[in-house]
Amino acid sequence: MEITWLGHASFLIEDSKGRKILTDPYDNSIGYKIFEGKADVVTISHHHFDHDYIKNIKGNPEILDKVGLFYACDIPIEGIPSYHDHSKGTKRGENIIFVLEIDGYKICHLGDLGHELSVEDINKIGDIDVLLIPIGGIYTIDAKEASIVSNAINSHIIIPMHYKVPSLSFDLNKIEDFIETMENTERLNSSTLKIEGKLKDRNKVKILEPQNAI
């Protein structure tokens, strides 16, 4: 399985059968090149312009933007309810956490999570291999909250997302804030992480480069 960070909260995940899952595609206003490739499944955590732009995607993908259990292209995917803020959605609305089972690994994309998770939430998410977590604050949880959520989920690999990079057209906090809160971090100097074999470490932070930064 390969996970490529396109930028912001958008990843392209390709499994061993060549199936492609795209998360939270953004429009062309935020400072990244938009995704114009093929996808089989698209997950959308919430309907904001920087998370739900599907116009240029090729391949007639199945769009998942609801809470529930799905088998999209025979891939088990669960949408779990959460909120985009600390006030149960009264400020920025609802958010969907997606848990996907791909090539025997469980991937959790937290979308624009805006609050710490309850014990019930953590139990619902379950044992995770790869956690895709927002860390940039302002519109989501910040670095400190993200470290609390990361430690609670206790995944093997953590990939931070939704933070400030030079090309991003609006302010978010930088990756350095999150690095300071975590013990085991590694910059990969690549936009793609290949995952194979048994994962042993816990809370290993892998920092990717955004592929579509302008």
Helices and strands as residue ranges (DSSP letters): E 2-7, E 10-14, E 20-23, E 41-43, E 62-64, E 68-72, E 75-83, E 94-102, E 105-109, H 119-125, E 130-134, H 143-153, E 157-161, H 175-179, E 185-187, E 192-194, E 204-207
